[in-house]
Amino acid sequence: MTNHGLSSLEKKVAFSLAGVFGLRMMGLFMIMPIFALYGQHLEGFSPLWVGIAIGAYGLTQALLQIPMGILSDKYGRKPIILIGLVLFAVGSIIAAMSDHIYWVVFGRAVQGMGAIAAAVLALAADLTRDEQRTKVMAIIGMCIGLSFALSLLAGPLVAQYLGLSGIFWLTAVLAVLGMAIVHFLVPNPISQAPKGDTLAAPAKLRRMLLDPQLFRLDAGIFILHLVLTAVFVALPFNLVDAGLVKEQHWLLYFPAFVAAFVLMVPMIIIGVKRNNTKTMFQLSLVIMMLSLLLMGLYAQNLWLLSAAVVLFFTGFNYLEASLPSLIAKFSPVGEKGSAMGVYSTSQFLGAFCGGMLGGGAYQYLGAEGVFFVASALMVIWLFLSFGMEKPVLLKSVTLEAHITDKPHALSMAAQLSQLEGVVEAMVVLEEKVAYLKVDSHFDLSKARAVLGSAH
């Protein structure tokens, strides 16, 4: 049986992993708008250490994405994700109990050590078919965006009543909730790629770094999150100057995210149905570039500034949703964890550098300078995108699998991977189905013979 929409498994994967991602990212985002205000009671407090405390998270994330991605290839996605969430909870507790900013920095660094983004995205890729992957990544990407919008509302409210330590205690609770979702709701994939190349080797990273298609995508996510972080150094000040008091910023951000989602959905549909992902990709870059120019040119006009925010997040959300899917399509079979590790390293390094660039540009060039520099970076990315190839579309087939236990599922996956035309095979015990990524040489009858074989 084939399915042109999201299967029940893919819906479960999309929303459970989006929940894990969203809960964890809220732990980061809630701190950003309130740390400088609510951390002044800490010993050793200074603006420099505020920046270090925020940056420590992104820096350790960047440093450990590749190792955690490789470990997820070798030991499985779910165990690595659970270990990462434990570290995130421990770091939150350390920060919550700290009365010196140095210990808060240490807690934030421990939070960042739970670098699970690569493993989560790789697991999503493992459990979804090729033509449905963009939809699943869009759900995850939108959940990250929504978590940011909610954090702008929740962060100040929680801090107002519970203080800075309350934010960190809530972050620890969210991490534990994420562990429960991973353990009880996320399916267990049994994946087998040809030639036994599922185990990533550090030597393979250099080839992926030098791959021109992967490099374009890694450079893109670096620029995307650099621009996002830099913009939010300057944008809140501009909104205040334009007449929107800080207590009402959530009244702009949340509707802007909703409007951006409505505008993004047709772009996703057109890109998938007409197989012109590259065109939609470049359109998103142009939309973001224009939105940044609007922010810089009309910083005092609240209505134009609001329209620019909607456009900014329309482009941002599409790119955030599309990039992981493209990484999965261009990465070597069985090395998604390593490819996603490079990707996520670039993402968090971009956020870390964006904070530094945004602060420096704001100090020396003003808010307008931040937006113009960010717009110039989008031009560079647009230039890089012209060399992007159209990803190869392989056919994905969903078949019933008569399996009784895990060893039987492993045996089936191994047999399926050896069939002519099968690029990748995955058997999911809980759903009793097999997902195959195949080319034109695939023989459906041979696959059904394997799946109907006796234990």
C-alpha positions in Angstrom: 0.0 0.0 0.0 1.2 3.5 -0.8 0.2 6.7 1.0 0.3 10.2 -0.5 -0.3 11.9 2.8 1.3 11.5 6.2 0.8 8.1 7.7 -0.3 7.5 11.3 3.4 6.7 12.1 4.6 9.9 10.5 2.0 12.0 12.3 3.1 10.5 15.6 6.7 11.0 14.8 6.2 14.6 13.7 4.2 15.8 16.7 6.1 13.8 19.4 9.5 14.9 18.2 8.2 18.5 17.6 7.1 18.4 21.2 10.5 17.3 22.5 12.2 19.9 20.4 9.8 22.7 21.4 9.9 22.0 25.1 13.7 22.0 25.0 14.0 25.1 23.0 11.7 27.0 25.3 14.2 26.3 28.0 16.6 28.4 26.0 14.3 31.0 24.6 12.6 32.0 27.9 15.9 33.2 29.3 16.8 35.5 26.5 14.3 38.4 27.1 14.6 38.4 30.9 18.2 37.3 31.9 19.7 40.8 32.0 16.8 42.1 34.1 16.3 39.3 36.5 19.9 38.2 36.9 21.2 41.4 38.6 21.1 39.9 42.1 23.7 37.3 41.1 27.2 37.8 42.5 29.7 38.7 39.7 26.9 40.1 37.5 28.1 42.2 34.6 26.9 42.7 31.0 29.9 40.7 29.8 29.0 37.7 31.9 25.4 38.0 30.8 26.6 37.5 27.2 28.8 34.6 28.3 26.0 32.9 30.1 23.8 33.0 27.1 26.6 32.2 24.7 27.9 29.2 26.7 24.8 27.2 25.8 25.2 27.8 22.1 28.9 27.2 22.1 28.8 23.8 23.9 25.9 22.9 21.6 28.0 23.7 18.6 31.1 21.8 19.9 29.1 18.6 20.7 26.6 18.3 17.8 29.0 16.2 15.6 30.1 13.8 18.4 26.4 13.3 19.5 25.4 12.8 15.9 28.0 10.1 15.4 27.0 8.4 18.7 23.4 8.4 17.5 24.5 6.6 14.4 26.3 4.0 16.4 24.2 3.5 19.5 20.7 4.6 18.3 18.9 7.8 18.3 16.6 7.4 21.3 19.3 6.5 23.9 21.4 9.6 22.9 18.3 11.8 23.0 17.5 10.6 26.5 21.0 11.2 27.7 21.0 14.7 26.2 17.7 15.5 28.0 19.2 14.3 31.3 22.2 16.6 30.8 19.8 19.5 30.0 17.8 18.9 33.2 21.0 18.7 35.3 22.3 21.9 33.8 19.0 23.6 34.5 19.1 22.5 38.2 22.7 23.8 38.6 21.6 27.2 37.2 18.5 27.3 39.3 20.4 26.7 42.6 23.2 29.2 41.7 23.8 32.5 43.5 26.9 33.4 41.5 26.8 34.1 37.7 29.8 31.8 37.2 27.7 28.9 38.3 24.9 30.0 36.1 27.4 30.0 33.2 28.5 26.5 34.2 24.8 25.3 34.3 24.1 26.8 30.9 27.2 25.1 29.5 26.0 21.7 30.9 22.6 22.4 29.3 24.3 22.8 26.0 26.2 19.6 26.4 22.8 17.8 25.9 23.2 18.4 22.1 20.4 16.3 20.8 19.3 18.4 17.8 21.2 16.2 15.3 19.8 13.0 16.8 16.2 14.3 16.8 16.3 15.4 13.2 18.0 12.2 12.1 15.4 10.1 13.9 12.7 12.1 12.1 14.4 11.4 8.8 14.7 7.7 9.7 11.0 7.4 10.4 9.6 9.4 7.4 9.3 8.7 3.7 11.2 10.9 1.2 8.3 12.8 -0.2 6.7 13.4 3.2 9.9 14.5 4.9 9.4 18.2 4.2 6.0 18.2 5.9 7.3 16.5 9.0 10.3 18.9 9.2 7.9 21.8 8.7 5.9 20.7 11.7 9.1 20.4 13.8 10.3 23.8 12.4 7.0 25.5 13.2 7.0 24.0 16.7 10.4 25.6 17.3 9.1 28.9 16.0 5.9 28.6 18.1 8.1 27.8 21.2 9.9 31.0 20.6 6.7 33.0 20.4 5.3 31.4 23.5 8.6 32.0 25.4 8.3 35.7 24.7 5.0 35.5 26.6 5.9 32.9 29.2 9.4 34.0 30.1 8.5 37.4 31.5 5.3 36.0 33.2 7.2 33.2 35.0 10.1 35.5 35.9 7.7 38.1 37.4 6.3 35.5 39.8 9.1 33.0 40.3 12.2 34.9 39.5 15.2 33.7 37.5 15.6 30.5 39.4 11.9 29.7 38.7 12.7 29.9 34.9 15.5 27.3 35.4 13.4 25.0 37.5 10.6 25.1 34.9 13.2 24.3 32.3 14.2 21.2 34.2 10.6 20.1 34.4 10.2 20.6 30.6 13.3 18.4 30.1 11.7 15.6 32.2 8.5 15.9 30.2 10.6 15.6 27.0 12.1 12.4 28.3 8.6 10.9 28.9 7.6 11.8 25.4 10.7 10.1 23.9 10.2 7.0 26.0 6.5 6.5 25.7 5.4 8.1 22.4 8.3 8.1 19.9 8.4 4.8 17.8 11.6 2.6 17.8 13.0 2.4 14.2 14.9 -0.7 13.0 16.9 0.7 10.1 19.3 -1.0 7.8 21.2 0.6 4.9 23.2 -1.2 2.2 26.8 -2.4 2.8 26.5 -2.0 6.6 27.4 1.7 6.4 25.1 2.8 9.3 28.1 3.3 11.6 29.5 6.8 11.2 33.3 7.2 11.2 35.0 10.5 12.0 37.0 10.2 8.8 33.8 10.6 6.8 33.1 14.0 8.2 35.8 15.7 6.0 34.0 14.4 2.9 30.7 15.7 4.1 32.3 19.1 4.9 33.8 19.3 1.4 30.6 18.2 -0.3 29.4 21.4 -2.2 25.7 20.7 -1.7 26.0 19.9 2.0 28.3 22.9 2.5 25.7 25.3 0.9 23.1 24.0 3.4 25.4 24.1 6.4 26.5 27.7 5.5 22.8 28.5 5.0 21.7 27.4 8.5 24.7 29.2 10.0 23.5 32.5 8.3 19.9 31.9 9.1 20.4 31.6 12.9 23.1 34.3 12.9 20.6 36.7 11.4 17.8 35.5 13.7 19.9 36.1 16.9 21.3 39.4 15.6 17.8 40.7 14.7 16.5 40.1 18.2 19.3 42.1 19.7 17.9 45.2 17.9 14.2 44.6 17.1 12.9 44.9 20.7 14.4 48.3 21.0 13.0 49.4 17.7 9.5 48.3 18.7 9.7 50.4 21.9 10.9 53.4 19.9 8.1 52.9 17.5 5.6 53.1 20.3 5.0 49.4 21.4 5.8 49.1 25.1 7.8 46.0 26.1 4.9 44.5 28.0 2.9 44.3 24.7 5.6 42.8 22.4 3.9 39.4 22.6 0.9 41.0 21.0 3.0 41.4 17.8 5.1 38.3 17.9 2.4 35.7 18.4 0.1 36.9 15.6 3.1 37.4 13.4 4.0 33.7 13.8 0.4 32.7 13.0 0.3 34.8 9.9 3.7 33.6 8.8 2.5 30.0 9.1 -0.5 30.7 6.9 1.8 32.3 4.3 4.3 29.5 4.5 2.0 26.5 4.0 1.2 27.3 0.3 5.0 27.6 -0.4 5.5 24.1 1.1 2.7 22.6 -0.9 3.9 24.2 -4.2 7.5 23.2 -3.6 6.5 19.5 -3.0 3.8 19.1 -5.7 5.7 20.9 -8.5 9.1 19.6 -7.4 10.5 23.1 -7.4 11.9 23.3 -3.9 14.9 25.4 -5.1 12.6 28.1 -6.4 10.6 28.3 -3.2 13.9 28.2 -1.3 15.2 31.2 -3.1 11.9 33.1 -2.8 12.2 32.7 0.9 15.7 34.2 0.9 14.4 37.2 -1.1 11.4 37.6 1.3 13.8 37.6 4.3 16.2 40.1 2.6 13.3 42.5 1.8 12.0 42.2 5.4 15.4 43.2 6.8 15.6 46.2 4.5 12.1 47.3 5.7 13.2 47.0 9.3 16.3 49.1 8.6 14.5 51.8 6.5 11.3 52.1 8.5 12.4 51.5 12.0 10.1 54.2 13.5 6.9 53.0 11.6 5.1 50.4 13.7 2.9 49.2 10.9 5.7 48.7 8.4 7.8 47.2 11.1 5.0 44.7 12.0 4.6 43.8 8.3 8.4 43.3 8.1 8.2 40.9 11.1 5.5 38.8 9.4 7.6 38.6 6.2 10.7 37.8 8.2 9.2 34.8 9.9 7.4 33.6 6.7 10.8 33.2 5.0 12.5 32.0 8.2 9.9 29.3 8.9 10.1 27.9 5.3 13.9 27.8 5.4 13.9 26.3 8.9 11.5 23.6 7.7 13.2 22.9 4.4 16.9 22.7 5.4 16.8 19.6 7.5 14.9 17.7 4.8 17.4 18.8 2.2 20.3 17.7 4.4 18.7 14.3 4.8 18.3 14.0 1.0 21.9 14.9 0.2 23.5 13.0 3.0 25.1 9.6 2.3 22.8 6.7 3.3 23.4 5.6 6.8 25.2 8.8 7.8 22.3 11.1 8.6 23.4 11.4 12.2 26.9 12.7 11.2 25.4 15.0 8.5 22.9 16.4 10.9 25.7 16.9 13.4 27.6 19.2 11.0 24.3 20.9 10.2 23.4 21.5 13.9 26.9 22.6 14.7 26.5 25.3 12.1 23.1 26.2 13.4 24.2 26.8 17.0 27.5 28.4 16.0 25.5 30.8 14.0 23.3 31.7 17.0 26.4 32.2 19.1 28.1 34.4 16.5 24.8 36.2 15.8 24.6 37.4 19.4 28.2 38.8 19.2 27.6 40.4 15.7 24.3 41.8 16.7 25.7 43.4 19.9 28.7 44.8 18.1 26.8 46.1 15.2 24.2 47.7 17.5 26.8 49.4 19.6 28.7 50.9 16.6 26.2 51.2 13.8 22.8 51.3 15.6 19.7 49.2 15.0 19.6 50.1 11.3 23.2 48.8 10.9 22.2 45.4 12.4 19.4 45.0 9.8 21.5 46.1 6.8 24.3 43.8 7.8 21.8 40.9 8.2 20.3 41.8 4.8 23.8 41.7 3.2 24.3 38.2 4.6 21.0 37.1 3.0 22.4 38.3 -0.3 25.5 36.2 0.2 23.3 33.1 0.9 21.1 33.8 -2.2 24.3 33.9 -4.3 25.4 30.5 -2.8 22.0 29.0 -3.5 22.3 29.3 -7.3 24.7 26.3 -7.3 22.2 24.2 -5.4 21.2 21.0 -7.2 17.7 19.7 -7.4 17.5 16.8 -4.9 17.1 13.3 -6.3 13.6 12.1 -5.6 13.4 8.4 -4.9 10.1 6.6 -4.6 9.0 5.6 -1.1 6.8 2.5 -0.6 4.9 1.5 2.6 4.2 -2.2 3.0 2.6 -4.4 5.6 5.2 -6.5 7.4 4.3 -9.8 9.1 6.7 -9.5 12.0 6.5 -11.0 15.5 9.5 -9.7 17.4 12.6 -7.5 17.1 15.0 -10.2 15.9 12.5 -11.1 13.1 12.3 -7.3 12.2 16.1 -7.0 12.1 16.3 -10.1 9.8 13.7 -8.6 7.5 15.4 -5.2 7.3 18.7 -6.9 6.4 17.1 -9.0 3.7 15.2 -6.0 2.2 18.4 -3.9 2.1 20.0 -6.5 -0.2 17.2 -6.4 -2.8 18.0 -4.7 -6.1 16.7 -1.2 -6.3 16.4 -0.8 -2.5 18.4 2.2 -1.3 17.2 2.1 2.3 15.0 -0.2 4.3 13.3 0.4 7.6 11.0 -2.0 9.6 9.0 -0.6 12.5 7.9 -3.3 14.9 5.2 -1.3 16.7 3.3 -0.5 13.5 4.1 -3.8 11.7 5.1 -1.9 8.5 8.2 -1.6 6.3 9.3 1.7 4.7 11.5 1.4 1.6 13.4 4.0 -0.3 13.7 2.6 -3.8 14.8 3.5 -7.4 13.4 2.4 -10.8 15.0 -1.1 -10.5 12.9 -2.1 -7.5 10.8 -5.2 -7.8 7.7 -5.0 -5.5 7.0 -8.7 -5.6 10.4 -9.6 -4.2 9.9 -7.2 -1.3 6.5 -8.6 -0.5 8.0 -12.1 -0.5 10.5 -11.1 2.1 7.8 -9.3 4.2 5.5 -12.3 4.1 8.2 -14.8 5.0 7.7 -17.0 8.1 9.7 -16.3 11.3 
